[in-house]
Amino acid sequence: MTIKFNVPKFNKPIRLDNVVRSQYPNWGRNAVQSTIEAGNVKVNGKKVSRCSWKVRANDLVEMLDPPAEKPTQPSTFDDSWIIANDGALLAIDKPEGLLSEPTGHGQRENLLDLTIARFGAVNLFHRLDRDTSGVLLFTLPGKQQHALNQYLDRAFKARTVQKEYVALVQMPNKLEESGEINAWIGSHPDRRDMMAVTTRGGKLALTKYEIERECDMVQRVRLWPQTGRTHQLRVHMQYMDAPILGDRLYNKHTINIKNGSTRLMLHARHITLPAEGSFPLQTFSAPAPANFA
């Protein structure tokens, strides 16, 4: 798909990335810059790969492989997200496109603030990337909250909490029917918003996986992270030449999904808490959305 537009009138020449973002604000800064740097933009018929390239009024800009729009963010808590609520522990099926918590880059809608507005002083013990959907756990205010907070804190630190994700990934790749990915992850050398597999520095990252099914050059994969590194599953899948469909950071050339979805095809399907003292073994589940089928 190619998108064309003429640069509107400005008082002076303007950077190419800024004018593209002004025309398509839902694409996001990083996605626009990556598209330009990949050579997928022409100005007056000439390929341009510099974000700082200056354009003028009426210049013709062609986007040869435009990025997907950012998912919209809900502005209020939706009770349909609730998986379980026993008055002390709250399990929520987080929608894709919603931040788990506030960031340092300006105040945007996020699940933690929406949940606090709905239930009061809740605690969030783990996080999902903005574009990942699925199970998240909160403790609710009340007499049981302190003990529950301590129990969850011990369980997460001891890595006795079991998490299962499902993802759609591209083929061909290096995945076997099942296995374990043991690849250290550290900061990306060129991008502050990305992580990368590294041979020097970084932190140990382990992911177990199993292929559920495959069809039309796409595999549906079950993923069990054994560690909790930033972007771990996304980086590990890219490392195995199996980038997740719809991944705006780690999959620059994603194939089309037949149902038209452009979201990150990663979903936290199950989370299991260990038995300890008065706390029973519990599993909370959020079935994968229909487009994962």
C-alpha positions in Angstrom: 0.0 0.0 0.0 1.3 3.5 -0.9 0.0 6.7 0.7 0.6 10.1 -1.0 0.1 13.6 0.2 1.2 17.1 -0.6 3.1 19.0 2.0 0.8 21.8 3.4 1.9 25.4 3.6 4.4 26.2 6.3 6.3 29.5 7.0 9.6 27.7 6.3 11.0 24.3 5.2 10.2 21.6 7.7 11.7 18.2 8.6 10.3 15.3 6.7 9.6 13.2 9.8 7.7 16.2 11.4 5.5 16.8 8.4 4.6 13.1 8.2 3.7 13.0 11.9 1.6 16.1 11.5 -0.4 14.3 8.7 -0.6 10.9 10.5 -0.3 11.5 14.3 -1.5 8.0 15.1 1.5 6.4 13.5 3.9 7.4 16.3 7.3 9.0 16.2 9.4 5.9 16.2 7.4 4.2 13.5 7.6 7.2 11.2 11.4 7.6 11.7 12.0 3.8 11.1 9.9 4.0 7.9 11.9 6.9 6.6 15.3 5.4 7.5 14.3 2.1 5.8 14.1 4.0 2.5 10.3 3.6 2.2 9.6 7.3 1.5 9.9 9.4 -1.6 9.8 13.2 -2.0 9.0 14.4 -5.5 9.9 10.9 -6.8 13.2 10.8 -5.1 13.9 8.2 -2.3 14.8 9.9 1.0 16.1 8.1 4.0 17.0 11.1 6.3 14.4 12.1 8.8 15.9 15.6 8.8 15.4 16.1 5.1 13.7 19.5 4.6 10.5 19.6 2.6 8.5 22.6 1.3 4.9 23.4 0.6 3.3 21.3 -2.2 6.2 18.8 -2.3 4.8 15.3 -3.0 5.5 12.7 -0.3 4.9 9.0 -1.0 4.9 6.5 1.8 5.7 3.1 0.2 5.2 0.9 3.2 3.3 3.0 5.8 3.4 1.9 9.5 0.3 0.6 11.3 -1.5 3.1 13.5 -1.1 3.0 17.2 -4.0 1.3 19.0 -6.5 3.7 20.6 -6.4 3.9 24.3 -9.6 3.6 26.5 -10.2 6.6 28.7 -12.3 4.8 31.4 -12.3 1.5 33.2 -14.5 -1.1 31.6 -16.0 -3.8 33.9 -15.9 -6.3 31.1 -12.2 -6.5 31.6 -12.6 -8.1 35.0 -11.7 -11.8 35.0 -12.0 -12.4 38.7 -12.5 -10.2 41.8 -12.7 -11.8 45.3 -12.5 -8.5 47.1 -8.7 -8.8 47.7 -7.2 -9.9 44.4 -8.4 -8.5 41.0 -7.5 -10.2 37.7 -8.0 -8.1 34.6 -7.8 -8.8 30.9 -5.9 -5.8 29.7 -6.8 -4.5 26.3 -4.1 -4.0 23.7 -3.2 -0.4 23.2 -3.4 0.6 26.8 -0.3 1.3 29.0 0.0 -0.8 32.1 1.1 2.2 34.2 2.2 5.8 33.8 5.4 6.6 32.0 7.9 9.4 32.3 7.0 10.6 28.8 3.9 12.6 29.7 0.7 11.5 31.3 -1.3 9.2 29.1 -4.2 6.9 29.8 -3.0 3.8 31.6 -4.6 0.8 33.2 -3.2 1.5 36.7 -4.8 5.0 36.9 -8.1 3.7 35.5 -8.2 0.9 38.0 -7.3 3.2 40.9 -10.2 5.5 39.8 -12.5 2.5 39.8 -11.4 0.6 42.9 -9.2 2.9 45.0 -5.5 2.3 46.1 -4.7 -0.9 44.2 -1.2 -2.3 43.7 0.1 -3.6 40.4 2.7 -6.4 40.6 3.7 -7.0 37.0 3.3 -5.3 33.6 2.5 -5.9 30.0 3.8 -3.9 27.1 1.2 -1.3 25.8 0.4 -3.3 22.7 0.2 -6.7 24.5 -3.2 -7.9 25.9 -4.0 -10.4 28.6 -4.0 -11.1 32.3 -2.8 -8.6 34.8 -3.1 -8.9 38.6 -3.9 -6.1 41.2 -4.4 -6.3 44.9 -7.4 -4.3 46.2 -7.5 -2.0 49.3 -8.6 -3.7 52.5 -7.5 -5.7 55.4 -6.0 -8.5 53.3 -4.0 -6.3 51.0 -0.8 -6.2 53.1 -0.5 -9.9 53.4 -1.4 -10.5 49.8 1.2 -7.9 48.7 3.9 -9.7 50.6 2.8 -13.1 49.2 2.9 -11.9 45.6 6.2 -10.1 46.2 7.8 -13.3 47.4 6.3 -15.3 44.5 7.4 -12.9 41.8 10.9 -12.6 43.2 11.2 -16.4 43.5 9.9 -16.8 40.0 7.3 -19.3 41.1 4.6 -17.4 39.2 3.9 -19.2 35.9 2.9 -17.1 32.9 1.8 -18.4 29.5 1.5 -16.2 26.4 0.3 -17.0 22.9 1.8 -15.3 19.8 1.5 -15.4 16.1 4.9 -15.4 14.4 6.3 -15.4 10.9 7.7 -18.3 9.0 10.2 -19.6 8.0 12.2 -19.4 11.2 14.5 -21.3 13.5 11.9 -22.5 15.9 11.6 -26.3 16.5 8.4 -28.0 17.7 9.4 -27.0 21.3 12.4 -25.8 23.0 14.1 -23.2 25.2 15.7 -19.9 24.2 18.6 -18.9 26.3 19.8 -15.5 25.1 21.0 -12.6 27.2 19.1 -9.3 26.6 20.5 -5.8 27.0 19.9 -2.3 25.7 19.8 -1.8 21.9 23.0 -0.2 20.7 21.2 2.4 18.6 17.6 2.7 19.9 16.7 3.7 23.5 13.2 2.3 23.0 14.4 -1.2 22.1 16.2 -4.1 23.6 18.5 -6.6 21.8 20.2 -10.0 22.3 23.7 -9.3 23.4 26.9 -11.3 23.9 28.4 -8.7 26.3 26.6 -7.3 29.3 22.8 -7.5 29.5 20.9 -9.9 31.7 20.1 -13.6 31.5 16.7 -14.3 29.7 15.1 -17.7 29.3 11.9 -18.5 27.3 10.3 -21.9 26.8 8.1 -22.4 23.8 5.9 -24.8 21.9 4.4 -24.5 18.5 0.6 -25.0 18.6 -0.2 -24.9 14.9 0.8 -23.3 11.7 -1.1 -22.1 8.6 -0.2 -19.9 5.6 3.3 -19.2 6.8 2.2 -18.2 10.2 2.7 -20.2 13.5 0.8 -19.9 16.7 3.3 -20.4 19.5 2.9 -20.9 23.3 5.5 -19.0 25.3 6.5 -19.4 28.9 9.0 -16.7 30.0 11.2 -18.0 32.8 12.6 -14.5 33.4 11.0 -11.1 33.2 13.2 -8.9 30.9 11.9 -5.9 29.1 10.5 -7.0 25.7 11.8 -10.5 26.3 9.4 -12.5 24.2 9.5 -10.0 21.3 13.3 -9.9 21.3 13.6 -13.7 21.6 11.2 -14.3 18.8 13.0 -11.9 16.5 16.3 -13.6 17.5 14.8 -16.9 16.3 13.8 -15.3 12.9 10.2 -15.6 14.1 9.2 -12.0 14.7 5.7 -11.5 16.2 3.1 -10.2 13.7 2.2 -6.6 14.2 5.3 -5.8 16.2 6.0 -2.1 15.4 9.5 -2.3 16.9 10.9 -5.7 16.1 9.1 -6.7 12.9 9.7 -4.1 10.2 8.3 -6.2 7.3 5.3 -8.0 8.8 3.2 -10.0 6.5 -0.5 -9.3 6.2 -2.9 -11.0 8.6 -5.9 -12.3 6.6 -8.4 -10.9 9.1 -6.9 -7.4 8.6 -5.5 -7.0 12.2 -2.5 -4.7 12.6 -2.1 -5.2 16.4 0.8 -6.8 18.1 -0.2 -10.5 18.1 1.0 -11.3 21.6 -1.4 -12.1 24.4 -0.9 -13.1 28.1 -3.3 -16.1 28.2 -2.7 -17.7 31.7 -1.0 -16.8 35.0 -0.7 -19.3 37.8 0.1 -18.3 41.4 1.7 -20.9 43.7 0.2 -22.3 46.9 1.7 -20.9 50.1 0.2 -21.1 53.5 -3.4 -19.8 53.4 -3.0 -18.8 49.7 -4.2 -21.6 47.3 -2.9 -22.5 43.9 -4.8 -20.3 41.5 -4.8 -19.8 37.7 -6.4 -16.8 36.0 -7.1 -17.0 32.2 -7.9 -14.6 29.4 -8.8 -16.5 26.2 -6.9 -15.2 23.2 -8.9 -12.8 21.0 -10.6 -14.3 18.0 -8.0 -13.0 15.5 -5.4 -15.3 17.1 -7.2 -18.3 15.6 
